[in-house]
Amino acid sequence: MQSTGGVGMKHEAFTMSLLLDYYGALLTDKQKTYFDLYYNQDLSLGEIAEQEGISRQGVHDTITRTEAILRGMEEATGCLAQAQNLCKLREEITAAATPLLHHEDPTVRQSAERIFAAVSFLKE
């Protein structure tokens, strides 16, 4: 039986990177740096500690606090969840409108083009 821990860890790292994208401006430079090195650059706690000239425990504590801050911001605002839901809805609208582009009625095709324009505007 294979472990799925690696998949879960990758999903967690992806989620943390997204949270950093959304709420990173609220963090200190040190928090952003350590978090980026750990989650985006895939450096170990020891590697970050050596690079930054602090203890491994210091890096661990900073990353743990930063995770809590980012999760708390998402719980309070839901910005990431809302953006992900909006993305799914855009995909559903696009999928539903695509067949209309080839409809025999030009009015239907024009409506489909307006739908695509509106979806494109939502991506910005």
C-alpha positions in Angstrom: 0.0 0.0 0.0 1.5 3.3 -1.0 1.5 6.4 1.2 -0.3 9.5 0.0 1.7 11.7 2.4 3.7 13.2 -0.5 0.6 14.2 -2.3 -0.9 15.8 0.8 2.4 17.6 1.5 2.4 18.9 -2.1 -1.2 20.1 -1.8 -0.3 21.8 1.6 2.7 23.5 0.0 0.5 24.7 -2.9 -2.1 26.0 -0.5 0.4 27.8 1.6 1.9 29.4 -1.6 -1.5 30.6 -2.6 -2.1 32.0 0.9 1.2 33.8 0.7 0.2 35.3 -2.7 -3.0 36.6 -1.2 -1.9 37.8 2.2 1.8 38.1 1.9 1.7 41.9 2.0 0.5 41.6 5.7 3.6 39.7 6.7 7.0 41.0 7.8 9.9 40.7 5.4 11.4 38.0 7.6 8.2 36.0 7.5 7.8 36.3 3.8 11.5 35.4 3.2 11.4 32.2 5.4 8.0 31.2 4.1 9.1 31.6 0.4 12.3 29.7 1.0 10.5 26.9 2.7 7.4 26.5 0.5 8.4 28.0 -2.8 12.1 27.3 -3.0 11.8 24.0 -1.2 14.7 24.6 1.2 14.8 22.6 4.5 14.6 24.3 7.8 18.3 23.6 8.3 19.2 25.2 5.0 17.2 28.3 5.7 18.7 28.5 9.2 22.2 28.3 7.8 21.5 30.8 5.0 19.9 33.3 7.4 22.3 32.8 10.3 19.7 31.7 12.9 18.7 28.5 14.6 16.6 25.8 12.9 14.1 26.2 15.7 13.9 29.9 15.0 13.0 29.2 11.4 10.5 26.6 12.4 8.8 29.0 14.9 8.6 31.8 12.3 7.2 29.5 9.7 4.6 28.0 12.1 3.5 31.5 13.2 3.3 32.6 9.6 1.2 29.6 8.7 -1.2 30.5 11.6 -1.4 34.1 10.4 -2.1 33.2 6.8 -4.8 30.6 7.8 -6.3 33.1 10.2 -6.5 35.7 7.4 -8.2 33.2 5.1 -10.7 32.2 7.8 -11.5 35.8 8.4 -11.8 37.0 4.8 -12.2 33.9 2.6 -10.5 35.7 -0.3 -8.7 32.6 -1.6 -11.8 30.4 -1.4 -13.8 33.1 -3.2 -11.2 33.4 -5.9 -11.1 29.6 -6.4 -14.9 29.5 -6.6 -14.9 32.3 -9.1 -12.3 30.4 -11.2 -14.5 27.2 -11.2 -17.5 29.2 -12.2 -15.6 30.9 -15.1 -14.6 27.4 -16.3 -18.2 26.2 -16.1 -19.6 29.2 -18.0 -16.9 28.9 -20.7 -17.7 25.2 -21.1 -21.4 25.9 -21.4 -20.9 28.7 -23.9 -18.4 27.1 -26.1 -20.9 25.0 -28.2 -23.0 28.2 -28.7 -20.1 29.7 -30.8 -20.9 27.2 -33.5 -24.7 27.6 -33.4 -26.4 28.3 -36.8 -28.2 31.4 -35.4 -25.9 34.4 -35.6 -27.7 36.0 -32.6 -26.8 32.9 -30.5 -23.2 33.2 -31.6 -23.1 36.9 -30.7 -24.5 36.1 -27.3 -21.8 33.5 -26.8 -19.2 36.1 -27.8 -20.6 38.5 -25.2 -20.4 35.7 -22.6 -16.8 35.1 -23.4 -16.0 38.8 -23.2 -17.7 39.0 -19.8 -15.7 35.9 -18.6 -12.5 37.5 -19.9 -13.3 40.6 -18.0 -13.7 38.6 -14.8 -10.2 37.1 -15.2 -8.6 40.5 -14.9 
